[in-house]
Amino acid sequence: MSELDTIQIVALVGWLVLVGSALTAYRLSWRRSIIYLLIWGSIFALAVLLFGLVA
């Protein structure tokens, strides 16, 4: 794992924290928050996989 890979992982985790904090600001129920978190996580995972296939 190179230094750039570490930076990318930290950035992705930061984005997920940002999305999670935005969802908590809406004061949704726990069930709905988890559903949205799984949806966003799936979108990010799909984007990473597609980028990995193309690059």
N, C-alpha and C positions, 0 to 999 in steps of 0.2 A: 504494500500500500504506500503510495507516494504522498508527499506533502499536500499536493493538490486534491487528492482523493479525500484526505482528512478535512480539508476546507470545504469541499462540496457536501460531505456528510453533515458537518456542523451547520452549514447554511440550510440544508434541507430540514434538519431538526428545528432550526430557528423558525423557518416558515411554518412548520407544523405547530409549534408553540404559538405563533402569531394567530394562526387560524383557530386554534383551540381557545385562546383568550378572547377572540372576537365572538366565538359562539357562546362563551360563558357570559359575555356582556349582554346578550339577548335574554339571559335567564330562562333558557329552555329547560324542559324536563331532562332528567338524566338519560332516559331512554332515547329521546330525540337527539340529544347531544352525542351519544355513542353512535347512533345511526349516521349522523352527519360526519363524525370523525372517521368512521369506516369508509364512507363515500369519498371523502377527501384523501384519505390514505390510499384508497384504490386508484384514484386519479393520479396521484403523485407516483405510485408504483408503476402504473401503466406508462406514464410519461418517461420514467427512468428506463423501463424495459425497451420502449420504442427507441429512445435515444441510444441505448446500448446496441440495438440491432442495426441502426443506421450508421453509427460512428465506428 
